[in-house]
Amino acid sequence: MSEEEMFSEEGINKRSRDNSLTAYLGAIAFLKEKNIPIKEFGKFLGEKAAPTWEGVKGAPARTIAMYFAWNMASYGADNFKYDGDEKEAVVEVEDWPSAEVLKGWDIDLEDLDEIMDMNQPIIDYLGMSQEYSRDGKKITIKLKK
């Protein structure tokens, strides 16, 4: 990559996504290594982040799903989709992070599922409910008002 490409908006955005994912995976690996419950950290993050969702409180479920997908994309998710309406929506993310990215971190998909508890305080703050599930490499989050 040339210097010009590195400092282009696209180059900076890609690097930001890579760095965000590194911090995310690094935090999970640290917690696991130190035997600190990953779920507790996820809940802590969600409780701190929930008030930042004030601007979308009362928005259609599809809008909330869009924001969830946007957050995952900012951490490197490329294969995602979301859809819904006023009352219900779904976010689906596949192969994130990839097995290749997980190499060397000593974490697995179950560890990643535990940190996803960060969503619950946000969902509660928004007055919604969620169903989180994983089927192999596919994450599904169903949202309801």
N, C-alpha and C positions, 0 to 999 in steps of 0.2 A: 504494500500500500504506500502510495506516495505521500509526502508531507502535506500536499494540498488536499488529498483525499482524507487523510487523518483528521484534519481540522475543518473539514466540511461539516455541515449540519448532519448529514447522513453518517459520516464517520464518528462524530461525537456521540450521536444517538446510539449507534451500535456499541461503542465503548461503554456508554452509560448503562446500557442493558446488561452487558457482560459484567461490569463492576457490581451492579445491583444483585445479579445472580450469585456472584462470588461472595458478597457480604451475607446474603440469605443462606446459602449453603454452608458458609463458614460458621455462622451463628448456630445452625443446627448441629454441625459436627462438634463444635465446642461444647454445646449443651450435652450432647450424647457422651462425649469423652469425660466430662466432669460429673456425669450422672445427675444432671439437673433435668427435671421433667420438661420435655419439649412442649407438652400441652400447656403447662403453666406459663411458659414464655409466650406461646401463641396467644393465650388469653390476655396476658399483660399487654402485648402489642395491640390487640383488638380494643381493649379498654382505653388505651391512650389515643388510638386512632379514631375511635367512634365519633367524637365531637367534630372531627374534620369533615364528616359526611353531612353536616348540617345543611349544606347547600342543595342536597338532593333528597332531603327528608320529604316524604310525601310524593316523590316522583313515581311514575309508573314502574312496575316491576322490571319491565324491559330496559329502562334507563339504568336501574341499579345493576342489572346483569351486564350492561355495556361497561359500566365502571369497574365491575369485578374483572371482566375480560381485559380491560385496559390495564388494570393493575398487574395482571398476570403477564401481559405482553411486555410491560416495563421491566419484568424480571426474566425476559427471554423467551416466553412462550410464543411460538410461531403458528402452531396448528390449533386454532381455537375458533369457536363460533358461539354466538348467543342469539337468542330470540325470545319472544314473549309478547305480552300485552300489558294492560293496566294492572292486572291482578296477579299474573303468574309469568315466570320467565325461567329460562334455563341457560346455563353456561356450560360448555363442554370444552375440555382441553385435552389434547392427546400428546403423548410422548414428551412430557415436560416435567422436569428436565430429562433430557435423553440419558440413556444408560452410559453413553460416552462421557457426558458432562459429570455424571455422578462418580465416575472412576476416581479413586484417590481420596474421596471425601469420607469414606467409611460410614456412609449413610445409605439408607434404602428408601423405597417408596413408602413404607409404613412410617418412617420417621417424618417424611414430608407430609403425610396425612395428619400426623399429630400437630404440626404447626398450623395447619389449616383451621384449627380451633380459633385462630385469630378472627375469623369471620363472624363468629357467633355474637360477640359483644356489638359488633357493627350492625348485624341483622337485628339484634334486640333494640338498639338505639333507633333504628329506622322503623321499628314496629312491624317487622316482618318475621317470617319463619324460613328455615332452609332445610334441605336434605342434601347432605354431602355423601357422595359414594365414589368408589374407584372400581373399575372393572379392568384389570390388567394395567395398561398404560393410559387408560382414559379416565379422567376426572369429570364428574358431573355434579353441578350444584344447581338444585332446583329451588327457586325463590317463590314465596307466596306472601301476599299482603293479607 
